[in-house]
């Protein structure tokens, strides 16, 4: 059985992350190739990728918040469909969590599409809390217009201290 390796995003891997992220629809919108190149240059330490054998199994894109540098915002999480339910997401988010604790961050947070019930279950199983919003959709708290007009999101946080 192949073991999982987690490494920071780098320029070579950035080219592989784009097609991986494109598998995340309809809930995840892939960025551009130049975005992943930029993430590899500027945010490699908070953008881990997972390999199982020679295959790219998953990736996380995360950044320290500009509003509060004690927060780490998780922008995208993807596990390749062939590697789901094998601990890839858990390993990647644990890697991000460890880094965040080491540099003194107090909170991880992320947003999710209101209808993404599968993601909700994942976030909750990893210890995230669904932040109460202004309405409930499928038993998930949702904040209307969180990312702008018409962009409602479920918001999750994990307190680190």
C-alpha positions, 0 to 999 in steps of 0.5 A: 500500500502506498503511503501519503506524502504531504509537501508544500505547493511548488511551481511544478505542482501548481501545474497539476493542481489546476486540473485537480481543482477542476474536479471540484465542481459544482461547489469548487471553482478552480482558479487560473494557472497563474493563481496557482503559480502565485500561491506556490510562490507566496503561500507555499507553507499554507498550501499543502498537497498530498501524494499517494504513490506518484498520484496527486491525491489532494490539495488545500489553498489557505492564507493568513487573513488580511483582516486578522493575521491570527486567522487562517482562511482555508479557500479551497480543499479538494481530494481527487475522487479516486482517493476519497474516504482515505484520510486525504482531507484530514491529513491536509487540514491537520497539516494546515492546523499544525502550521497555524498553531506553530506560527501562533494563529488562533483560528482556522475558518472556511466557507462552503456553499449552502447545499454542500451537505457532504462538505458540511459533514466533513468540516463537522467531523474535523471539529469545525463549528458551523457559525450561526447565520441568518437562516438554516438550509438543510440543517446548516446555518447560512449567512446571506450575502457573505461573499457579496450579493447573492453569494450566501455561504455556510461559515465554519471555524476551528478555534486553535487556542 
